[in-house]
Amino acid sequence: MTTVLLILLGALLLLVVVVFLLRRRFLLSGLGAVTVWLRPAGSPRWSVGVAWYGGDALLWYRALSLSVRPQHRLRRAEFRVLAQRSAGRDDLALPGDVVVLECSTAEGPRELAMEPSTLTGFLSWVESAPPAS
């Protein structure tokens, strides 16, 4: 009985790992999909995830999750980049070469961090938003 239970537990663990890897591959395969770190203003913790931007919203999915729903949906018409800076001492969880964007959203202030190679495309997407009505 114990052997059967261990085999089932191992199979379940393997299934979770496979689903996790397939989810990540699916998220990164879309156009406009980039790795983005997100931190709500006032929070000390950065969370890594995959962001899809296109159309009228940025959808952010937590990297270490099995959820297929975005954890944050930031509407482009209500999204403003207030400032940008290099990662500093308070940003130890970030790679050293990322750019941190201080942003204003309908849900409140957020900080996004991304690699310089993706920054230009993202800023173009933000700036090309139609005027808010």
C-alpha positions as CSV (number, residue, x, y, z in Angstrom):
1,M,0.0,0.0,0.0
2,T,2.8,2.4,0.9
3,T,4.5,1.7,-2.5
4,V,1.4,2.5,-4.4
5,L,0.9,5.7,-2.4
6,L,4.5,6.8,-3.2
7,I,4.1,6.0,-6.9
8,L,0.9,8.1,-7.0
9,L,2.5,11.0,-5.1
10,G,5.5,10.9,-7.5
11,A,3.2,10.8,-10.6
12,L,1.2,13.8,-9.1
13,L,4.4,15.8,-8.5
14,L,5.6,15.0,-12.1
15,L,2.2,16.2,-13.5
16,V,2.5,19.5,-11.5
17,V,6.0,20.1,-12.8
18,V,4.9,19.4,-16.4
19,V,1.9,21.7,-16.2
20,F,4.0,24.4,-14.7
21,L,6.6,24.2,-17.5
22,L,3.9,24.0,-20.2
23,R,2.2,27.1,-18.7
24,R,5.5,29.1,-18.7
25,R,6.3,28.0,-22.3
26,F,2.8,29.1,-23.4
27,L,3.0,32.4,-21.7
28,L,6.4,33.3,-23.2
29,S,5.5,32.2,-26.7
30,G,3.1,35.1,-27.4
31,L,3.9,38.3,-29.2
32,G,4.5,41.1,-26.7
33,A,5.4,38.6,-23.9
34,V,8.3,39.7,-21.8
35,T,9.7,39.0,-18.4
36,V,8.7,41.8,-16.0
37,W,9.2,42.3,-12.3
38,L,6.4,44.0,-10.5
39,R,6.2,45.7,-7.1
40,P,3.2,47.7,-5.7
41,A,4.3,51.0,-4.3
42,G,5.3,50.7,-0.7
43,S,6.0,47.0,-0.9
44,P,9.5,45.7,-0.3
45,R,9.1,42.6,-2.4
46,W,9.5,42.3,-6.2
47,S,7.6,39.5,-8.0
48,V,8.8,38.1,-11.2
49,G,6.3,37.3,-14.0
50,V,5.5,37.3,-17.6
51,A,3.7,40.3,-19.0
52,W,1.7,40.4,-22.3
53,Y,1.1,43.8,-23.6
54,G,-1.0,44.5,-26.6
55,G,-4.4,45.9,-27.4
56,D,-5.6,48.0,-24.5
57,A,-4.1,46.2,-21.5
58,L,-1.0,44.8,-19.9
59,L,-1.7,41.3,-18.5
60,W,0.8,40.2,-15.8
61,Y,1.1,36.5,-14.8
62,R,3.1,35.5,-11.8
63,A,6.0,33.2,-12.9
64,L,5.8,30.8,-9.9
65,S,2.1,29.9,-10.2
66,L,-0.1,27.4,-11.9
67,S,-2.9,29.9,-12.5
68,V,-3.9,30.6,-16.1
69,R,-5.5,34.0,-15.1
70,P,-3.5,37.2,-14.9
71,Q,-2.8,38.5,-11.4
72,H,-2.7,42.1,-12.7
73,R,-4.6,43.7,-15.6
74,L,-3.3,47.3,-16.2
75,R,-5.3,49.2,-18.8
76,R,-3.2,51.2,-21.2
77,A,-5.5,54.3,-21.2
78,E,-5.0,54.6,-17.4
79,F,-1.3,53.7,-17.3
80,R,1.4,56.4,-17.0
81,V,5.1,56.1,-16.7
82,L,6.2,58.8,-14.2
83,A,10.0,58.1,-14.1
84,Q,12.6,55.5,-14.9
85,R,15.8,54.6,-13.1
86,S,18.4,51.9,-12.9
87,A,18.0,49.2,-10.3
88,G,19.5,50.4,-7.0
89,R,20.4,49.2,-3.5
90,D,16.8,48.6,-2.6
91,D,16.3,46.4,-5.5
92,L,18.4,43.4,-4.5
93,A,16.0,40.9,-6.0
94,L,16.5,42.3,-9.5
95,P,19.2,41.6,-12.0
96,G,21.7,44.5,-12.1
97,D,20.9,45.6,-15.7
98,V,17.2,46.1,-15.5
99,V,15.4,49.5,-15.7
100,V,12.8,50.3,-13.1
101,L,9.7,52.2,-14.2
102,E,7.7,54.1,-11.6
103,C,4.1,54.0,-12.9
104,S,0.7,55.3,-12.1
105,T,-2.3,53.0,-12.7
106,A,-6.0,53.0,-11.9
107,E,-5.2,50.4,-9.1
108,G,-2.6,52.7,-7.6
109,P,1.2,53.2,-8.0
110,R,3.3,50.3,-9.3
111,E,6.9,49.8,-10.2
112,L,7.8,47.6,-13.2
113,A,11.3,46.4,-14.0
114,M,12.4,45.1,-17.3
115,E,15.5,44.5,-19.4
116,P,16.7,47.5,-21.5
117,S,16.1,45.4,-24.7
118,T,12.4,45.3,-24.1
119,L,12.0,48.8,-22.7
120,T,11.8,50.7,-26.0
121,G,9.0,48.5,-27.4
122,F,7.0,48.7,-24.1
123,L,7.3,52.5,-23.9
124,S,6.2,52.8,-27.5
125,W,3.2,50.7,-26.7
126,V,2.3,52.9,-23.6
127,E,2.8,56.2,-25.5
128,S,0.7,55.1,-28.5
129,A,-2.4,54.7,-26.3
130,P,-5.5,56.6,-27.6
131,P,-6.5,59.6,-25.6
132,A,-8.6,58.7,-22.5
133,S,-12.2,59.6,-22.9
